[in-house]
Amino acid sequence: MAMAAPHAVKSHLDTGVSATPPLPVDLKAVKAKQQATWASGDYSVVGATLSIIAESLCESVDLRSGDCVLDVAAGSGNVALAAARRWCDVVGIDYVPALVARAQERAAAEHLPVTFKVGDAEQLVFADSSFDVVMSVVGVMFAADQERAAGEMLRVCRSGGRIALANWTPEGFLGQLFKTIGRHVPPPPGVKSPMLWGTEHRLAELFGHEAADIRVARRHFAFRYRSPAHWLEVFRTSYGPTERAYAALEEVGREALTRDLLGLLNRMNRSGDETLVLPAEYLEVVITRR
């Protein structure tokens, strides 16, 4: 599938997605609920399938051996492990202890010297300018306080260093998945959509004031499963947002959600047979710190 060429963000583009919450939000409560969501199921089952996104991002940010790298909202460690394979000095943090434990297991299995910590993307426990490269793959975009999380990434990245992100887009499959779930289990009023991180406009708002350059490329990851029903089985039990949505509904509501999710999967499936091959768009981002 053709990819858009990388290009610099020169201005705030009108994406049609508002970044301004209509109502005051208790971000502490939102964060607690999000943490419980990502701790439910077993995200590492889904996360392991996304490793190619991390590998691609490491190449796009042009990691060098010896770089000090921080993986924010590391999940089960895809980015941290990919950077360590390139002989970088790596720290990974996530606020779900079970995912940190899984990342440590993976690093031990590969004999990679990565340090993993339980930590909050909105309150990084590192000194200013501690890292050459700060990275996150479909992780930090789910922070409750987007401005604070972006500010922390900027703070711990040295001048001339890089921030590298992979964020699902509103138009892509994950954006449509969350929109579908939201019709059945609405998010708290006033909460900013994590999919805003997949827009150039929002990236400029969050990082533009401290960025010498912001470069983006639209890319696609293909979810590959035995069938749409198989995808639903895995995501219903392993992917926190889907698992929590089903748990919040009565039987009639669960049946309606299943119909809508299978409808979405079938519309976007490109396999041409009984399997599922579903392209999911994401924005690959490399920000050079001023």
Summary of the structure (lengths in Angstrom):
residues: 290
radius of gyration: 18.3
end to end distance: 33.7
largest distance: 54.7
contacts: 970
relative contact order: 0.18
helix: 46%
strand: 23%
